[in-house]
Amino acid sequence: MATKIGLDHVQAIAPYVGGRPISEVAREYGLDESKIVKLASNENPLGIPESAKQAMLKVASELGRYPDSNGFELKQVLSNRLGVPEDWITLGNGSNDILELTARAVAHAGDAVVFSKHAFAVYPLATQAIGAKAIEVLADSNYGHDLPAMLRTIQSLGDQAKLVFIANPNNPTGSYLQPDAISSFITQVPPHVVIVLDEAYNEYLSPEQRYDAIAWVRTHSNLIVSRSFSKAYGLAGLRIGYGIAQPTLTDLLNRIRQPFNVNSLAQAAAIAALQDEAFLQKGYELNKAGYAQLTEAFERMKMPYLTSSGNFVLVKVGNDHHAGVRVNQELLKRGVIVRPVGNYGLPQWLRISIGLPQENAAFLDAFAQILKDEKVLA
Ligand SMILES: *Cc1c(COP(=O)(O)O)cnc(C)c1O
């Protein structure tokens, strides 16, 4: 008789599905790689900043050695930037690492972890990986987090609740939470429940939308704010992000992280990118213009979309439950890679990452062609 290996709760996990690689789509559809437009993973269309490339070249000759396990220099830069001591900062192999470390540090099998419907896919993954119970709270009428409902859920779970994830802005919906609503939520969540405020798209917020999350970290020892270098800073391939929390929580994460979880190239590139304000500004402006380009086109085409505060837009491509998959397929044939979001409970929608003007235009052209074909939209 075959011996059974593996844990049931691990067996039950649906693996993460990312945006499809350009090379794979080229092979499958017989297309020229250079003609493919990928708007599927919320990457920065400007690519990696030149400053980060130069910084990486400088440290390349040191790659025979292990990285600085404590990320001393990067933490110093972040500490100055954020106005918190170094021992409030955890570096992660992507901010994904921060989400997982937090889940592992504060919850185990049987505990409840709360997040919103249509929230980032890693929250259920990090929850299920530790055998905890995922409690998904219905979204509000705009597909955003319903913080009052999430609070009531947490309160009703009592001691069983250990962790709650909120994203601002959220991916894939792009929804934005008002600072007052977040502040009121944080104040009312019981102190034994750790709150992850995921700010992977923070740098794309407009000046009017900005708020001081670090001030909340100072007053709440159960709050951790996570940020990423993958999106606005253009370093997705290097895998680097960070978390900000008071020392007690930060110390817990430090105990369970891999000793060398952030590699030397990533640390050097992040330091350079943090100081490259021109790159960040250029990306911000490009994103704003691209958002206008896409959403104005959706208005003209009479295609419903969700207001987004990130570097991507959700557009509704049909009314039946196969619409997303079907239109995605048609876009792939035309060399345009976007992201179907059926796994987020949004099978009628597609998520379009905002690209360069010509990339957005290529997507819009293909999209308009497909919409003309009524058979596709059925
Ligand atoms: C992209 C993303 C992240 C994680 O990105 P990393 O590359 O791991 O830093 C975290 N949260 C949300 C909501 C995201 O969309």
Ligand as a Chemical Component Dictionary entry (heavy atoms), coordinates in Angstrom:
data_LIG
# 
_chem_comp.id                   LIG 
_chem_comp.type                 NON-POLYMER 
_chem_comp.pdbx_formal_charge   0 
_chem_comp.three_letter_code    LIG 
# 
loop_
_chem_comp_atom.comp_id 
_chem_comp_atom.atom_id 
_chem_comp_atom.alt_atom_id 
_chem_comp_atom.type_symbol 
_chem_comp_atom.charge 
_chem_comp_atom.model_Cartn_x 
_chem_comp_atom.model_Cartn_y 
_chem_comp_atom.model_Cartn_z 
_chem_comp_atom.pdbx_ordinal 
LIG C1 C1 C 0 2.510  42.665 -5.818 1  
LIG C2 C2 C 0 1.908  42.659 -4.463 2  
LIG C3 C3 C 0 2.625  42.321 -3.312 3  
LIG C4 C4 C 0 3.926  41.604 -3.269 4  
LIG O1 O1 O 0 4.901  41.981 -4.036 5  
LIG P1 P1 P 0 6.394  41.548 -3.784 6  
LIG O2 O2 O 0 6.915  41.437 -5.150 7  
LIG O3 O3 O 0 6.423  40.254 -3.028 8  
LIG O4 O4 O 0 6.990  42.648 -2.971 9  
LIG C5 C5 C 0 2.025  42.444 -2.080 10 
LIG N1 N1 N 0 0.770  42.867 -1.961 11 
LIG C6 C6 C 0 0.042  43.185 -3.024 12 
LIG C7 C7 C 0 -1.337 43.649 -2.808 13 
LIG C8 C8 C 0 0.576  43.075 -4.309 14 
LIG O5 O5 O 0 -0.179 43.321 -5.369 15 
# 
loop_
_chem_comp_bond.comp_id 
_chem_comp_bond.atom_id_1 
_chem_comp_bond.atom_id_2 
_chem_comp_bond.value_order 
_chem_comp_bond.pdbx_ordinal 
LIG C1 C2 SING 1  
LIG C2 C3 SING 2  
LIG C2 C8 DOUB 3  
LIG C3 C4 SING 4  
LIG C3 C5 DOUB 5  
LIG C4 O1 SING 6  
LIG O1 P1 SING 7  
LIG P1 O2 DOUB 8  
LIG P1 O3 SING 9  
LIG P1 O4 SING 10 
LIG C5 N1 SING 11 
LIG N1 C6 DOUB 12 
LIG C6 C7 SING 13 
LIG C6 C8 SING 14 
LIG C8 O5 SING 15 
# 
